[in-house]
Amino acid sequence: MDYQSLIDTLSPDIVARLRQGIETGRWPDGQPVTPEQREHSLQAVIAWEQQHLPQDQRVGYIDKGKKAGASRSSGSATEQLRWASQNEESKE
């Protein structure tokens, strides 16, 4: 059986058990998860989620919010840091 066939046979229940093992470091029966098992389980969960879940529900999803020019009134982070450091220097 190739890797893709294995991923295709995973059920949501099995994926949930793999995630639990990854998160807690123990399998549902209490046995510890080895580093090799954790690595393989994480790869399988990521591959399964890539095929079956929307992007915002996958492992490692980061919500980046709005695009960077959406709120121009506050200025860029670099400008704010420069402004803050100038204020600190003038107080001294």
C-alpha positions, 0 to 999 in steps of 0.5 A, spaced: 500 500 500 502 506 498 502 512 502 496 516 498 492 509 499 493 509 506 491 517 507 485 515 503 483 510 508 483 514 514 477 516 517 475 522 521 475 518 528 482 515 526 485 522 525 482 525 531 486 519 535 492 521 531 491 528 533 490 526 540 496 522 540 500 528 537 497 533 542 498 529 549 504 524 547 500 518 549 495 514 545 488 513 547 490 506 551 495 510 555 501 508 551 507 513 550 508 516 543 515 515 540 518 521 537 518 517 530 510 515 531 509 523 532 512 525 526 509 520 522 502 521 525 503 529 524 505 527 517 499 523 516 494 528 519 497 534 515 496 530 509 489 528 510 487 535 512 489 537 506 484 533 502 478 533 507 478 540 511 478 547 509 484 551 510 482 555 516 480 548 520 487 545 518 493 544 523 498 550 523 493 555 520 494 562 522 489 567 520 493 573 517 487 578 518 486 583 513 491 585 508 497 590 510 494 596 507 487 596 509 488 601 515 493 606 513 491 611 519 495 607 524 502 607 519 506 601 518 510 598 524 516 601 522 514 608 523 510 606 529 517 604 532 521 609 530 516 614 533 516 611 539 523 611 540 524 618 538 519 620 544 523 616 549 529 619 547 526 626 547 523 624 554 531 623 557 
